[in-house]
Amino acid sequence: MLKKVALLGALGYTITLATVSLISLKGLPEVQISFADKIFHFLAYSFFVFLWYFALFYFFNFKKIKAIGYAFIWAILFGLIIEILQDTITASRALDVYDAIANTLGALIASVVLWIKKSLHVKKS
């Protein structure tokens, strides 16, 4: 059950993130928080790494470190592809280097958190 949920969650989130990233967002109310767009990118790609880590670990039976590495690489590549597609196939979106940096930082921090969690050993008494 966990295997199917992990993969379906990662795939569903990836499709949703791609869709939201490529549609026009005109007409939506603007958030009055400084750098809200960059914060969203950071959090979105952090969550992306966590979901793909679980999918790779539970569904595909990757070792933890390999699952972390592949989830990180997949997040970076996906983010770059989305940024390029925003510039090439959409009329209302544009490539933004700072979005790519926020995506990368989110993926990196999530990967570091997973790495630290993997490295912690709790002694049982």
Backbone bond lengths (Angstrom), bond angles and torsions (degrees), N, CA, C in turn:
res aa  C-N    CA-C-N  psi(-1)  N-CA   C-N-CA  omega(-1)  CA-C   N-CA-C  phi
1 M - - - 1.460 - - 1.528 111.16 -
2 L 1.340 116.34 -48.50 1.464 120.77 179.85 1.521 111.01 -61.84
3 K 1.335 115.99 -34.53 1.468 119.99 179.09 1.522 110.93 -60.99
4 K 1.330 116.54 -48.77 1.462 121.10 -178.32 1.524 111.56 -66.04
5 V 1.320 116.18 -42.02 1.462 120.30 -179.29 1.527 110.13 -64.29
6 A 1.330 117.02 -41.37 1.464 120.73 -179.28 1.528 110.60 -61.56
7 L 1.312 117.32 -47.02 1.463 120.20 -179.27 1.525 111.62 -69.10
8 L 1.323 117.40 -45.86 1.466 120.38 -179.98 1.526 111.28 -63.09
9 G 1.324 116.96 -38.65 1.462 120.45 177.59 1.521 111.82 -63.22
10 A 1.336 116.61 -44.55 1.466 120.71 -179.93 1.530 111.02 -66.31
11 L 1.313 117.07 -44.22 1.468 120.34 179.29 1.529 111.39 -65.38
12 G 1.322 116.39 -45.30 1.464 120.36 179.68 1.518 111.88 -61.72
13 Y 1.319 116.42 -42.73 1.458 120.53 179.47 1.524 110.53 -65.97
14 T 1.314 117.65 -40.15 1.465 121.70 179.60 1.523 110.63 -62.44
15 I 1.314 116.70 -44.68 1.468 121.03 179.04 1.527 110.36 -65.03
16 T 1.327 116.50 -43.34 1.465 120.53 179.12 1.527 111.27 -63.39
17 L 1.340 116.81 -44.33 1.459 120.85 179.96 1.529 111.12 -63.44
18 A 1.323 116.73 -40.61 1.467 120.21 177.83 1.526 110.54 -64.42
19 T 1.308 116.66 -43.19 1.465 120.93 -179.31 1.525 111.12 -63.08
20 V 1.329 116.46 -49.45 1.469 120.56 -179.41 1.527 110.76 -63.62
21 S 1.329 116.58 -32.89 1.460 120.57 -178.94 1.523 112.94 -74.07
22 L 1.328 117.50 -22.36 1.464 120.22 -174.43 1.525 114.60 -108.25
23 I 1.324 118.30 -8.61 1.466 119.53 178.53 1.528 110.12 -89.59
24 S 1.292 115.55 163.02 1.462 121.30 177.02 1.521 109.04 -75.86
25 L 1.312 115.90 132.60 1.460 120.67 179.40 1.523 112.07 -106.28
26 K 1.330 115.82 15.41 1.465 119.49 178.31 1.518 109.13 -67.26
27 G 1.306 115.91 142.76 1.453 120.76 -179.93 1.515 112.97 96.42
28 L 1.313 117.45 -14.30 1.461 119.91 176.76 1.522 108.78 -82.80
29 P 1.311 116.89 146.88 1.470 118.46 178.78 1.534 110.53 -66.49
30 E 1.328 115.11 144.02 1.461 119.88 179.47 1.518 110.04 -84.52
31 V 1.325 115.10 140.34 1.455 121.18 177.29 1.520 107.82 -82.55
32 Q 1.311 116.81 133.40 1.466 121.23 -176.15 1.526 111.67 -92.73
33 I 1.319 117.24 43.72 1.462 122.91 177.41 1.520 107.36 -115.51
34 S 1.327 116.29 132.75 1.462 119.54 177.79 1.520 109.84 -60.12
35 F 1.287 116.42 134.28 1.460 123.88 177.20 1.527 113.15 59.73
36 A 1.326 118.21 28.18 1.466 121.53 -179.09 1.519 110.97 -57.91
37 D 1.327 117.11 -38.71 1.460 121.29 179.84 1.530 110.68 -62.42
38 K 1.312 116.92 -42.98 1.474 120.73 -178.77 1.527 110.95 -70.44
39 I 1.338 116.11 -36.60 1.468 120.01 176.31 1.521 109.54 -63.27
40 F 1.343 117.11 -42.86 1.469 120.59 177.12 1.523 110.52 -59.46
41 H 1.329 117.35 -46.53 1.472 120.30 179.59 1.528 110.84 -59.67
42 F 1.317 116.87 -45.38 1.457 121.86 179.55 1.528 110.58 -57.74
43 L 1.331 116.82 -51.36 1.464 121.33 -178.10 1.531 112.08 -67.64
44 A 1.333 116.77 -39.27 1.462 120.55 -178.90 1.527 111.24 -62.02
45 Y 1.323 116.66 -42.63 1.465 119.42 -177.92 1.521 112.41 -81.72
46 S 1.323 118.08 -22.32 1.466 120.30 170.37 1.528 109.01 -64.95
47 F 1.329 115.15 -49.04 1.461 120.77 179.05 1.528 110.99 -62.00
48 F 1.330 116.72 -38.33 1.467 122.96 177.65 1.535 110.03 -56.15
49 V 1.324 116.46 -46.94 1.473 120.71 -179.77 1.524 110.46 -63.69
50 F 1.328 117.23 -45.53 1.461 119.53 179.78 1.528 111.20 -59.40
51 L 1.323 117.44 -46.50 1.468 120.31 -179.08 1.525 112.13 -62.83
52 W 1.334 116.95 -44.71 1.458 119.25 -179.56 1.520 112.31 -71.49
53 Y 1.318 117.09 -30.86 1.468 119.63 173.84 1.528 109.09 -59.43
54 F 1.334 116.77 -50.58 1.465 120.09 -179.45 1.522 111.79 -62.48
55 A 1.324 117.55 -39.33 1.469 120.38 178.15 1.525 110.66 -64.05
56 L 1.322 116.86 -45.80 1.467 120.43 -179.33 1.521 111.41 -67.31
57 F 1.308 117.57 -38.34 1.461 121.33 -178.11 1.527 111.57 -73.96
58 Y 1.327 117.41 -49.31 1.460 120.45 -174.30 1.528 113.50 -84.76
59 F 1.324 118.34 -42.74 1.466 120.16 -175.55 1.528 111.49 -83.24
60 F 1.333 116.50 -45.36 1.464 120.54 -175.72 1.527 113.26 -96.58
61 N 1.328 117.02 -1.67 1.469 123.12 176.86 1.527 114.08 58.60
62 F 1.332 116.93 34.75 1.464 119.85 173.90 1.523 108.34 -70.83
63 K 1.328 116.72 151.65 1.458 120.07 171.32 1.523 107.49 -66.78
64 K 1.322 116.13 156.45 1.469 120.56 -173.49 1.530 112.14 -55.90
65 I 1.311 117.74 -48.91 1.464 120.29 -176.29 1.536 111.26 -65.33
66 K 1.317 116.43 -38.04 1.463 120.80 178.18 1.528 110.24 -67.81
67 A 1.333 116.91 -39.82 1.471 121.02 178.00 1.525 110.88 -63.77
68 I 1.331 117.04 -40.11 1.468 120.77 177.89 1.528 109.68 -63.30
69 G 1.327 116.59 -47.77 1.466 121.13 -178.70 1.518 112.88 -60.97
70 Y 1.329 116.18 -46.88 1.455 119.34 -179.36 1.531 111.86 -68.39
71 A 1.321 117.91 -37.82 1.464 120.40 177.60 1.532 109.98 -63.03
72 F 1.337 116.98 -40.94 1.467 121.53 178.42 1.525 110.69 -63.54
73 I 1.320 116.85 -49.41 1.471 120.96 -179.22 1.528 110.57 -62.46
74 W 1.325 117.49 -43.29 1.464 121.86 179.76 1.531 110.52 -61.61
75 A 1.349 116.90 -40.56 1.466 120.34 179.22 1.526 111.05 -63.99
76 I 1.326 117.13 -43.27 1.466 121.01 -179.82 1.533 110.03 -63.87
77 L 1.324 116.34 -48.46 1.473 119.95 -179.72 1.525 111.37 -63.05
78 F 1.308 116.93 -44.19 1.465 120.87 179.50 1.526 110.27 -60.85
79 G 1.330 117.13 -45.37 1.460 121.02 178.94 1.519 112.81 -60.73
80 L 1.327 116.32 -42.14 1.470 120.13 178.69 1.530 111.35 -66.77
81 I 1.309 116.65 -42.02 1.469 120.38 178.44 1.530 110.39 -62.02
82 I 1.327 116.81 -43.97 1.466 120.36 179.08 1.525 110.57 -62.18
83 E 1.331 117.86 -43.67 1.471 120.63 179.41 1.531 110.93 -62.03
84 I 1.313 117.08 -41.53 1.468 120.99 178.58 1.529 110.41 -66.05
85 L 1.335 117.08 -42.55 1.464 120.62 178.66 1.532 111.10 -64.25
86 Q 1.323 117.22 -37.05 1.469 119.60 177.70 1.526 110.41 -59.70
87 D 1.321 116.39 -35.69 1.458 120.57 -177.94 1.531 112.57 -80.49
88 T 1.336 116.23 -29.46 1.463 118.85 -172.38 1.530 114.51 -99.73
89 I 1.330 118.91 -35.35 1.469 118.60 -173.58 1.518 114.32 -111.88
90 T 1.324 117.90 -5.95 1.461 118.70 178.84 1.523 110.26 -111.20
91 A 1.305 115.01 150.15 1.467 119.91 177.97 1.527 110.91 -94.53
92 S 1.334 116.68 -21.25 1.463 119.73 -173.94 1.521 113.79 -103.93
93 R 1.317 118.00 -3.95 1.469 121.67 -178.31 1.520 109.10 -121.99
94 A 1.325 116.19 160.37 1.465 120.76 -179.49 1.521 109.65 -142.57
95 L 1.314 115.32 154.36 1.453 121.62 176.07 1.533 108.23 -65.15
96 D 1.322 116.35 132.78 1.462 121.40 179.50 1.525 107.91 -132.12
97 V 1.315 115.90 114.87 1.468 121.68 -178.77 1.530 110.00 -60.56
98 Y 1.327 117.69 -36.43 1.462 120.56 -179.58 1.529 112.08 -68.24
99 D 1.330 117.09 -30.55 1.467 119.91 172.73 1.524 109.68 -65.13
100 A 1.324 117.11 -43.80 1.464 121.10 179.09 1.525 110.90 -62.42
101 I 1.327 116.70 -37.77 1.464 120.21 177.71 1.532 110.44 -67.11
102 A 1.335 117.26 -42.82 1.466 120.91 177.70 1.529 110.83 -63.16
103 N 1.343 116.91 -40.22 1.467 120.90 176.63 1.528 110.27 -59.75
104 T 1.327 115.78 -47.63 1.458 121.80 -177.59 1.527 111.18 -63.81
105 L 1.327 116.86 -43.86 1.461 119.98 178.81 1.528 111.57 -63.69
106 G 1.320 117.13 -40.57 1.465 120.40 176.79 1.517 111.57 -61.73
107 A 1.331 116.11 -44.54 1.469 120.61 178.73 1.525 110.78 -65.17
108 L 1.327 116.47 -40.20 1.461 120.92 -178.90 1.531 111.23 -65.73
109 I 1.317 117.37 -46.95 1.468 120.60 -179.19 1.529 110.31 -63.61
110 A 1.323 117.87 -42.26 1.467 120.50 178.10 1.529 110.37 -62.15
111 S 1.327 116.97 -40.24 1.457 120.79 179.09 1.526 111.55 -65.50
112 V 1.322 116.11 -40.61 1.470 120.43 178.01 1.532 110.29 -64.53
113 V 1.320 117.09 -42.44 1.467 120.62 177.96 1.527 109.79 -60.59
114 L 1.319 117.51 -45.12 1.468 120.75 178.48 1.526 111.01 -63.93
115 W 1.318 116.77 -39.69 1.468 121.55 179.19 1.539 110.11 -62.88
116 I 1.338 116.19 -45.99 1.463 120.09 -179.87 1.524 110.03 -64.23
117 K 1.326 116.18 -43.04 1.467 120.25 178.35 1.520 110.74 -60.80
118 K 1.328 117.11 -39.17 1.458 122.00 178.68 1.526 110.86 -65.53
119 S 1.323 116.76 -34.57 1.464 122.21 -175.32 1.520 113.22 -80.53
120 L 1.312 116.95 -19.67 1.461 119.20 -179.13 1.535 110.77 -75.21
121 H 1.284 114.73 132.32 1.459 120.22 176.84 1.513 108.07 -118.44
122 V 1.296 116.57 123.99 1.446 121.21 179.47 1.515 107.16 -100.31
123 K 1.340 115.12 123.97 1.451 119.83 178.65 1.511 109.05 -79.04
124 K 1.306 114.78 134.19 1.464 119.61 176.99 1.522 107.74 -94.82
125 S 1.303 115.72 136.99 1.468 118.70 -178.89 1.491 112.50 -92.03
